[in-house]
Amino acid sequence: MTDEERKAQRRAELFARHNPRAMAQGEDLQGEYFLRTVDLLDELDADWTEAWLSYVYDYMYGRGVLDDKTRTLIVIGECIAGGHFEQLPNHMSTALNVGADPREVLEVCLQSAIYCGMPSMRRAVNAFRATMQHLGLRTFVEPPFAYTEDS
């Protein structure tokens, strides 16, 4: 079985086992990142995974009050405020995929300096730079200056 066939088989199993609306919403927003997360969680506890999917991706994301772009920009701000910087590349990519302009994503990062402080804003901006480069949307030249350990 090829890797692609294995992916397709596992995807079908996950869709058959879990809330199809939640699965479709998550895959539409985050693609393989979402499927990998579901697969990892499903292996640990399928019942918990179903509850999480139904609440987050069916109920909360399906409420229809906020469009995907607005909600995803809010999630970026929440990740910065909560210190969940490892989640930023995924949510930044998702924001761009649902129609956010890179300047809007950057603006959320810059606005975080107000309530989250400069250290958090700097980490968010670093994630933004890395995400833009990874997606091939921007090329940044690394500054010739270094941060000291206490800056």
VORORO-96399 format. One record per residue: residue in one letter; chain; x, y, z of N, C-alpha, C in turn. Coordinates in Angstrom, 1 decimal. Example, Ala and Ser with C-alpha at 12.3 -4.5 7.8 and 13.67 -1.06 7.14 Angstrom:
! residues 2
+------+-------+--------+--------+--------+--------+---------+--------+--------+--------+--------+
: rest : kette :  neast : nnorth :    nup : caeast : canorth :   caup :  ceast : cnorth :    cup :
+------+-------+--------+--------+--------+--------+---------+--------+--------+--------+--------+
:    A :     A :   13.2 :   -5.7 :    7.8 :   12.3 :    -4.5 :    7.8 :   13.2 :   -3.3 :    7.8 :
:    S :     A :   12.8 :   -2.2 :    7.1 :   13.7 :    -1.1 :    7.1 :   12.9 :    0.0 :    7.9 :
+------+-------+--------+--------+--------+--------+---------+--------+--------+--------+--------+
! end
This chain:
! residues 151
+------+-------+--------+--------+--------+--------+---------+--------+--------+--------+--------+
: rest : kette :  neast : nnorth :    nup : caeast : canorth :   caup :  ceast : cnorth :    cup :
+------+-------+--------+--------+--------+--------+---------+--------+--------+--------+--------+
:    M :     A :    0.8 :   -1.2 :    0.0 :    0.0 :     0.0 :    0.0 :    0.9 :    1.2 :    0.0 :
:    T :     A :    0.6 :    2.2 :   -0.9 :    1.4 :     3.4 :   -1.0 :    1.0 :    4.3 :    0.2 :
:    D :     A :    1.8 :    5.3 :    0.4 :    1.6 :     6.3 :    1.5 :    0.2 :    7.0 :    1.2 :
:    E :     A :    0.0 :    7.4 :    0.0 :   -1.3 :     8.1 :   -0.4 :   -2.5 :    7.2 :   -0.2 :
:    E :     A :   -2.4 :    5.9 :   -0.5 :   -3.4 :     4.9 :   -0.2 :   -3.7 :    4.8 :    1.3 :
:    R :     A :   -2.6 :    4.7 :    2.0 :   -2.7 :     4.6 :    3.5 :   -3.4 :    5.8 :    4.1 :
:    K :     A :   -3.0 :    7.0 :    3.6 :   -3.7 :     8.3 :    4.0 :   -5.1 :    8.2 :    3.7 :
:    A :     A :   -5.5 :    7.8 :    2.5 :   -6.9 :     7.8 :    2.1 :   -7.7 :    6.8 :    2.9 :
:    Q :     A :   -7.1 :    5.7 :    3.2 :   -7.8 :     4.7 :    4.0 :   -8.0 :    5.2 :    5.5 :
:    R :     A :   -7.0 :    5.8 :    6.0 :   -7.1 :     6.3 :    7.4 :   -8.1 :    7.4 :    7.5 :
:    R :     A :   -8.0 :    8.3 :    6.5 :   -9.0 :     9.4 :    6.4 :  -10.4 :    8.9 :    6.4 :
:    A :     A :  -10.7 :    7.9 :    5.6 :  -12.0 :     7.3 :    5.5 :  -12.4 :    6.7 :    6.8 :
:    E :     A :  -11.5 :    6.0 :    7.5 :  -11.8 :     5.5 :    8.8 :  -12.2 :    6.6 :    9.8 :
:    L :     A :  -11.5 :    7.6 :    9.8 :  -11.7 :     8.7 :   10.8 :  -13.1 :    9.4 :   10.4 :
:    F :     A :  -13.4 :    9.6 :    9.1 :  -14.6 :    10.2 :    8.8 :  -15.8 :    9.3 :    9.1 :
:    A :     A :  -15.6 :    8.0 :    9.0 :  -16.7 :     7.0 :    9.3 :  -16.9 :    6.9 :   10.8 :
:    R :     A :  -15.9 :    7.1 :   11.6 :  -16.0 :     7.0 :   13.1 :  -16.5 :    8.3 :   13.7 :
:    H :     A :  -16.2 :    9.4 :   13.2 :  -16.4 :    10.7 :   13.9 :  -17.5 :   11.6 :   13.1 :
:    N :     A :  -17.9 :   12.6 :   13.8 :  -18.9 :    13.5 :   13.3 :  -18.5 :   14.0 :   11.9 :
:    P :     A :  -19.3 :   13.7 :   10.9 :  -18.8 :    14.1 :    9.5 :  -18.8 :   15.6 :    9.3 :
:    R :     A :  -19.7 :   16.3 :    9.9 :  -19.7 :    17.8 :    9.7 :  -18.4 :   18.4 :   10.4 :
:    A :     A :  -18.1 :   17.9 :   11.6 :  -16.9 :    18.4 :   12.3 :  -15.7 :   18.0 :   11.5 :
:    M :     A :  -15.6 :   16.8 :   11.0 :  -14.4 :    16.3 :   10.2 :  -14.3 :   17.2 :    9.0 :
:    A :     A :  -15.4 :   17.4 :    8.2 :  -15.3 :    18.2 :    7.0 :  -14.8 :   19.6 :    7.3 :
:    Q :     A :  -15.4 :   20.2 :    8.3 :  -15.0 :    21.6 :    8.7 :  -13.6 :   21.7 :    9.1 :
:    G :     A :  -13.1 :   20.8 :    9.9 :  -11.7 :    20.8 :   10.3 :  -10.7 :   20.6 :    9.1 :
:    E :     A :  -11.1 :   19.6 :    8.3 :  -10.2 :    19.4 :    7.1 :  -10.2 :   20.5 :    6.1 :
:    D :     A :  -11.4 :   21.1 :    5.9 :  -11.5 :    22.3 :    5.0 :  -10.6 :   23.4 :    5.5 :
:    L :     A :  -10.6 :   23.6 :    6.8 :   -9.8 :    24.7 :    7.4 :   -8.3 :   24.4 :    7.5 :
:    Q :     A :   -7.9 :   23.2 :    7.9 :   -6.5 :    22.9 :    8.3 :   -5.9 :   21.8 :    7.5 :
:    G :     A :   -6.6 :   21.1 :    6.7 :   -6.0 :    20.0 :    5.9 :   -5.4 :   18.9 :    6.7 :
:    E :     A :   -4.2 :   18.5 :    6.2 :   -3.5 :    17.4 :    6.9 :   -3.1 :   17.7 :    8.3 :
:    Y :     A :   -2.9 :   18.9 :    8.7 :   -2.6 :    19.3 :   10.1 :   -3.7 :   18.8 :   11.0 :
:    F :     A :   -5.0 :   19.1 :   10.6 :   -6.2 :    18.7 :   11.3 :   -6.3 :   17.1 :   11.3 :
:    L :     A :   -6.1 :   16.5 :   10.2 :   -6.2 :    15.0 :   10.1 :   -5.2 :   14.3 :   11.0 :
:    R :     A :   -4.0 :   14.9 :   11.0 :   -3.0 :    14.3 :   11.9 :   -3.3 :   14.4 :   13.4 :
:    T :     A :   -3.9 :   15.6 :   13.8 :   -4.3 :    15.8 :   15.1 :   -5.4 :   14.9 :   15.5 :
:    V :     A :   -6.4 :   14.7 :   14.7 :   -7.5 :    13.8 :   14.9 :   -7.0 :   12.4 :   15.1 :
:    D :     A :   -6.1 :   12.0 :   14.2 :   -5.5 :    10.6 :   14.2 :   -4.8 :   10.4 :   15.5 :
:    L :     A :   -4.0 :   11.3 :   15.9 :   -3.2 :    11.1 :   17.2 :   -4.2 :   11.0 :   18.4 :
:    L :     A :   -5.2 :   11.9 :   18.4 :   -6.1 :    11.9 :   19.5 :   -7.0 :   10.7 :   19.5 :
:    D :     A :   -7.4 :   10.3 :   18.3 :   -8.3 :     9.1 :   18.2 :   -7.6 :    7.8 :   18.7 :
:    E :     A :   -6.3 :    7.7 :   18.4 :   -5.6 :     6.6 :   18.9 :   -5.6 :    6.5 :   20.4 :
:    L :     A :   -5.6 :    7.7 :   21.1 :   -5.5 :     7.7 :   22.6 :   -6.9 :    7.5 :   23.2 :
:    D :     A :   -7.9 :    8.2 :   22.6 :   -9.3 :     8.1 :   23.2 :  -10.3 :    8.6 :   22.2 :
:    A :     A :  -10.9 :    7.6 :   21.5 :  -11.8 :     8.0 :   20.4 :  -13.1 :    8.7 :   20.9 :
:    D :     A :  -13.6 :    8.4 :   22.1 :  -14.7 :     9.0 :   22.7 :  -14.5 :   10.5 :   23.0 :
:    W :     A :  -13.3 :   10.8 :   23.6 :  -12.9 :    12.2 :   23.9 :  -12.8 :   12.9 :   22.6 :
:    T :     A :  -12.1 :   12.3 :   21.6 :  -11.9 :    12.9 :   20.3 :  -13.2 :   13.3 :   19.7 :
:    E :     A :  -14.2 :   12.4 :   19.7 :  -15.6 :    12.7 :   19.2 :  -16.2 :   13.9 :   19.9 :
:    A :     A :  -16.1 :   14.0 :   21.2 :  -16.7 :    15.1 :   22.0 :  -16.0 :   16.4 :   21.6 :
:    W :     A :  -14.6 :   16.4 :   21.5 :  -13.9 :    17.6 :   21.1 :  -14.2 :   18.0 :   19.7 :
:    L :     A :  -14.3 :   17.1 :   18.8 :  -14.7 :    17.5 :   17.4 :  -16.0 :   18.1 :   17.3 :
:    S :     A :  -17.0 :   17.4 :   18.0 :  -18.4 :    17.9 :   17.9 :  -18.5 :   19.3 :   18.6 :
:    Y :     A :  -17.8 :   19.5 :   19.7 :  -18.0 :    20.8 :   20.3 :  -17.2 :   21.9 :   19.5 :
:    V :     A :  -16.0 :   21.7 :   19.2 :  -15.2 :    22.7 :   18.5 :  -15.6 :   22.9 :   17.1 :
:    Y :     A :  -15.5 :   21.8 :   16.3 :  -15.6 :    22.0 :   14.8 :  -17.0 :   21.9 :   14.3 :
:    D :     A :  -17.9 :   21.3 :   15.1 :  -19.3 :    21.3 :   14.6 :  -20.1 :   22.5 :   15.3 :
:    Y :     A :  -20.1 :   22.5 :   16.6 :  -20.9 :    23.5 :   17.3 :  -20.3 :   24.9 :   17.3 :
:    M :     A :  -19.1 :   25.1 :   17.8 :  -18.5 :    26.4 :   17.9 :  -18.2 :   27.0 :   16.5 :
:    Y :     A :  -17.5 :   26.2 :   15.6 :  -17.2 :    26.7 :   14.3 :  -18.4 :   26.8 :   13.4 :
:    G :     A :  -19.5 :   26.0 :   13.7 :  -20.6 :    26.0 :   12.9 :  -21.7 :   27.0 :   13.3 :
:    R :     A :  -21.5 :   27.8 :   14.3 :  -22.5 :    28.7 :   14.8 :  -22.9 :   29.8 :   13.8 :
:    G :     A :  -22.0 :   30.1 :   12.9 :  -22.4 :    31.0 :   11.8 :  -22.4 :   32.5 :   12.2 :
:    V :     A :  -21.9 :   32.8 :   13.4 :  -21.9 :    34.2 :   13.8 :  -20.7 :   34.9 :   13.3 :
:    L :     A :  -19.5 :   34.3 :   13.3 :  -18.3 :    34.8 :   12.7 :  -17.9 :   34.1 :   11.5 :
:    D :     A :  -17.4 :   34.8 :   10.5 :  -16.9 :    34.1 :    9.3 :  -15.6 :   33.4 :    9.7 :
:    D :     A :  -15.1 :   32.5 :    8.9 :  -13.9 :    31.8 :    9.1 :  -12.7 :   32.7 :    9.3 :
:    K :     A :  -12.6 :   33.7 :    8.4 :  -11.5 :    34.6 :    8.5 :  -11.4 :   35.4 :    9.8 :
:    T :     A :  -12.5 :   35.9 :   10.3 :  -12.6 :    36.7 :   11.5 :  -12.2 :   35.8 :   12.7 :
:    R :     A :  -12.9 :   34.6 :   12.7 :  -12.7 :    33.6 :   13.8 :  -11.2 :   33.2 :   13.9 :
:    T :     A :  -10.6 :   33.0 :   12.7 :   -9.2 :    32.5 :   12.7 :   -8.3 :   33.6 :   13.2 :
:    L :     A :   -8.5 :   34.9 :   12.8 :   -7.7 :    36.0 :   13.3 :   -7.8 :   36.1 :   14.8 :
:    I :     A :   -9.0 :   35.9 :   15.3 :   -9.2 :    35.9 :   16.8 :   -8.4 :   34.8 :   17.4 :
:    V :     A :   -8.4 :   33.6 :   16.8 :   -7.7 :    32.4 :   17.3 :   -6.2 :   32.8 :   17.4 :
:    I :     A :   -5.7 :   33.4 :   16.4 :   -4.3 :    33.9 :   16.4 :   -4.0 :   34.7 :   17.6 :
:    G :     A :   -4.9 :   35.7 :   17.9 :   -4.7 :    36.6 :   19.1 :   -4.8 :   35.8 :   20.4 :
:    E :     A :   -5.7 :   34.8 :   20.4 :   -5.8 :    34.0 :   21.6 :   -4.6 :   33.1 :   21.8 :
:    C :     A :   -4.0 :   32.6 :   20.7 :   -2.8 :    31.8 :   20.9 :   -1.6 :   32.7 :   21.4 :
:    I :     A :   -1.5 :   33.9 :   20.9 :   -0.5 :    34.8 :   21.4 :   -0.7 :   35.1 :   22.9 :
:    A :     A :   -2.0 :   35.5 :   23.3 :   -2.3 :    35.8 :   24.7 :   -2.1 :   34.6 :   25.6 :
:    G :     A :   -2.3 :   33.4 :   25.1 :   -2.2 :    32.2 :   25.9 :   -0.8 :   31.6 :   25.9 :
:    G :     A :    0.1 :   32.2 :   25.1 :    1.5 :    31.7 :   25.0 :    1.6 :   30.4 :   24.2 :
:    H :     A :    0.6 :   30.2 :   23.4 :    0.7 :    28.9 :   22.6 :    1.3 :   29.2 :   21.2 :
:    F :     A :    2.5 :   29.6 :   21.2 :    3.2 :    30.0 :   20.0 :    3.4 :   28.9 :   19.0 :
:    E :     A :    3.5 :   27.7 :   19.5 :    3.6 :    26.5 :   18.6 :    2.4 :   26.3 :   17.7 :
:    Q :     A :    1.3 :   26.9 :   18.0 :    0.1 :    26.8 :   17.2 :    0.0 :   27.9 :   16.2 :
:    L :     A :    0.8 :   28.9 :   16.3 :    0.7 :    30.1 :   15.4 :    0.9 :   29.7 :   13.9 :
:    P :     A :    1.9 :   29.0 :   13.5 :    2.0 :    28.7 :   12.0 :    0.8 :   28.0 :   11.4 :
:    N :     A :    0.2 :   27.1 :   12.1 :   -1.0 :    26.4 :   11.6 :   -2.1 :   27.4 :   11.5 :
:    H :     A :   -2.4 :   28.2 :   12.5 :   -3.5 :    29.2 :   12.4 :   -3.2 :   30.3 :   11.5 :
:    M :     A :   -2.0 :   30.7 :   11.4 :   -1.7 :    31.8 :   10.4 :   -1.9 :   31.3 :    9.0 :
:    S :     A :   -1.5 :   30.0 :    8.7 :   -1.7 :    29.4 :    7.4 :   -3.2 :   29.3 :    7.1 :
:    T :     A :   -3.9 :   28.9 :    8.1 :   -5.4 :    28.8 :    8.0 :   -6.0 :   30.1 :    7.7 :
:    A :     A :   -5.6 :   31.2 :    8.4 :   -6.1 :    32.5 :    8.2 :   -5.9 :   32.9 :    6.7 :
:    L :     A :   -4.8 :   32.7 :    6.2 :   -4.5 :    33.0 :    4.8 :   -5.4 :   32.2 :    3.8 :
:    N :     A :   -5.6 :   31.0 :    4.2 :   -6.4 :    30.1 :    3.3 :   -7.8 :   30.5 :    3.3 :
:    V :     A :   -8.3 :   31.1 :    4.4 :   -9.7 :    31.5 :    4.4 :   -9.9 :   33.0 :    4.1 :
:    G :     A :   -8.9 :   33.6 :    3.5 :   -9.1 :    35.0 :    3.0 :   -8.5 :   36.1 :    3.7 :
:    A :     A :   -7.7 :   35.9 :    4.8 :   -7.0 :    37.0 :    5.4 :   -5.9 :   37.4 :    4.6 :
:    D :     A :   -5.6 :   38.7 :    4.6 :   -4.4 :    39.3 :    4.0 :   -3.3 :   39.1 :    4.9 :
:    P :     A :   -2.0 :   38.9 :    4.4 :   -0.9 :    38.8 :    5.3 :   -0.8 :   40.0 :    6.3 :
:    R :     A :   -1.2 :   41.2 :    5.8 :   -1.1 :    42.4 :    6.7 :   -2.1 :   42.3 :    7.8 :
:    E :     A :   -3.2 :   41.6 :    7.6 :   -4.2 :    41.5 :    8.7 :   -3.6 :   40.5 :    9.8 :
:    V :     A :   -2.9 :   39.4 :    9.3 :   -2.3 :    38.5 :   10.3 :   -1.2 :   39.2 :   11.0 :
:    L :     A :   -0.4 :   40.0 :   10.3 :    0.7 :    40.7 :   11.0 :    0.1 :   41.7 :   12.0 :
:    E :     A :   -1.0 :   42.4 :   11.6 :   -1.6 :    43.4 :   12.5 :   -2.1 :   42.8 :   13.8 :
:    V :     A :   -2.6 :   41.5 :   13.8 :   -3.0 :    40.8 :   15.0 :   -1.8 :   40.7 :   15.9 :
:    C :     A :   -0.6 :   40.3 :   15.3 :    0.6 :    40.1 :   16.0 :    1.1 :   41.4 :   16.6 :
:    L :     A :    1.0 :   42.5 :   15.9 :    1.5 :    43.8 :   16.4 :    0.6 :   44.3 :   17.5 :
:    Q :     A :   -0.7 :   44.1 :   17.3 :   -1.7 :    44.6 :   18.3 :   -1.5 :   43.8 :   19.7 :
:    S :     A :   -0.9 :   42.6 :   19.6 :   -0.7 :    41.9 :   20.8 :    0.3 :   42.5 :   21.8 :
:    A :     A :    1.1 :   43.4 :   21.3 :    2.0 :    44.1 :   22.2 :    1.3 :   44.9 :   23.3 :
:    I :     A :    0.1 :   45.3 :   23.0 :   -0.6 :    46.2 :   24.0 :   -0.9 :   45.4 :   25.2 :
:    Y :     A :   -1.6 :   44.2 :   25.1 :   -2.0 :    43.5 :   26.3 :   -1.1 :   42.3 :   26.6 :
:    C :     A :   -0.3 :   41.8 :   25.7 :    0.5 :    40.6 :   25.9 :    2.0 :   41.0 :   26.1 :
:    G :     A :    2.4 :   42.2 :   25.7 :    3.8 :    42.6 :   25.9 :    4.6 :   42.4 :   24.7 :
:    M :     A :    5.8 :   43.1 :   24.7 :    6.7 :    43.0 :   23.6 :    7.3 :   41.6 :   23.4 :
:    P :     A :    7.6 :   40.8 :   24.5 :    8.2 :    39.5 :   24.3 :    7.2 :   38.6 :   23.5 :
:    S :     A :    6.0 :   38.6 :   23.9 :    5.0 :    37.8 :   23.1 :    4.8 :   38.3 :   21.7 :
:    M :     A :    4.8 :   39.6 :   21.5 :    4.6 :    40.1 :   20.2 :    5.8 :   39.7 :   19.3 :
:    R :     A :    7.0 :   39.8 :   19.9 :    8.2 :    39.4 :   19.1 :    8.2 :   37.9 :   18.7 :
:    R :     A :    7.7 :   37.1 :   19.6 :    7.6 :    35.6 :   19.3 :    6.6 :   35.4 :   18.2 :
:    A :     A :    5.5 :   36.2 :   18.2 :    4.4 :    36.1 :   17.2 :    4.9 :   36.6 :   15.9 :
:    V :     A :    5.7 :   37.7 :   15.9 :    6.2 :    38.2 :   14.6 :    7.2 :   37.2 :   14.0 :
:    N :     A :    8.0 :   36.6 :   14.9 :    9.0 :    35.6 :   14.4 :    8.2 :   34.4 :   13.7 :
:    A :     A :    7.1 :   34.0 :   14.3 :    6.3 :    33.0 :   13.7 :    5.7 :   33.4 :   12.4 :
:    F :     A :    5.3 :   34.7 :   12.4 :    4.7 :    35.3 :   11.1 :    5.8 :   35.2 :   10.0 :
:    R :     A :    7.0 :   35.7 :   10.3 :    8.1 :    35.7 :    9.3 :    8.3 :   34.3 :    8.8 :
:    A :     A :    8.4 :   33.4 :    9.8 :    8.8 :    32.0 :    9.4 :    7.6 :   31.4 :    8.5 :
:    T :     A :    6.4 :   31.7 :    8.9 :    5.2 :    31.2 :    8.1 :    5.2 :   31.7 :    6.7 :
:    M :     A :    5.4 :   33.0 :    6.6 :    5.4 :    33.7 :    5.3 :    6.5 :   33.1 :    4.4 :
:    Q :     A :    7.7 :   32.9 :    5.0 :    8.8 :    32.3 :    4.2 :    8.5 :   30.8 :    3.8 :
:    H :     A :    8.0 :   30.1 :    4.8 :    7.6 :    28.7 :    4.5 :    6.6 :   28.5 :    3.4 :
:    L :     A :    5.6 :   29.4 :    3.4 :    4.6 :    29.4 :    2.3 :    5.0 :   30.1 :    1.0 :
:    G :     A :    6.2 :   30.6 :    1.0 :    6.8 :    31.3 :   -0.2 :    6.1 :   32.6 :   -0.5 :
:    L :     A :    5.5 :   33.2 :    0.5 :    4.9 :    34.5 :    0.3 :    5.8 :   35.7 :    0.5 :
:    R :     A :    6.8 :   35.6 :    1.3 :    7.8 :    36.6 :    1.5 :    9.1 :   36.0 :    1.7 :
:    T :     A :   10.2 :   36.8 :    1.4 :   11.5 :    36.4 :    1.7 :   12.0 :   37.5 :    2.6 :
:    F :     A :   12.6 :   37.2 :    3.8 :   13.1 :    38.2 :    4.7 :   14.6 :   38.0 :    4.8 :
:    V :     A :   15.3 :   39.1 :    4.9 :   16.7 :    39.0 :    5.2 :   16.9 :   39.0 :    6.7 :
:    E :     A :   17.7 :   38.1 :    7.1 :   18.0 :    38.1 :    8.6 :   18.9 :   39.3 :    9.0 :
:    P :     A :   18.5 :   40.0 :   10.0 :   19.3 :    41.2 :   10.5 :   20.7 :   40.7 :   10.9 :
:    P :     A :   21.6 :   41.6 :   10.7 :   23.0 :    41.2 :   11.1 :   23.2 :   41.4 :   12.6 :
:    F :     A :   22.2 :   41.7 :   13.4 :   22.3 :    42.0 :   14.8 :   21.8 :   40.8 :   15.6 :
:    A :     A :   22.3 :   40.6 :   16.8 :   21.8 :    39.5 :   17.6 :   21.2 :   40.0 :   18.9 :
:    Y :     A :   20.3 :   39.3 :   19.4 :   19.7 :    39.6 :   20.7 :   20.7 :   39.0 :   21.7 :
:    T :     A :   20.8 :   39.7 :   22.8 :   21.5 :    39.2 :   24.0 :   20.6 :   38.3 :   24.8 :
:    E :     A :   21.1 :   37.5 :   25.7 :   20.2 :    36.6 :   26.4 :   19.2 :   37.4 :   27.3 :
:    D :     A :   19.5 :   38.6 :   27.7 :   18.6 :    39.3 :   28.6 :   17.7 :   40.3 :   27.9 :
:    S :     A :   17.6 :   40.3 :   26.5 :   16.8 :    41.2 :   25.8 :   15.6 :   40.6 :   25.5 :
+------+-------+--------+--------+--------+--------+---------+--------+--------+--------+--------+
! end
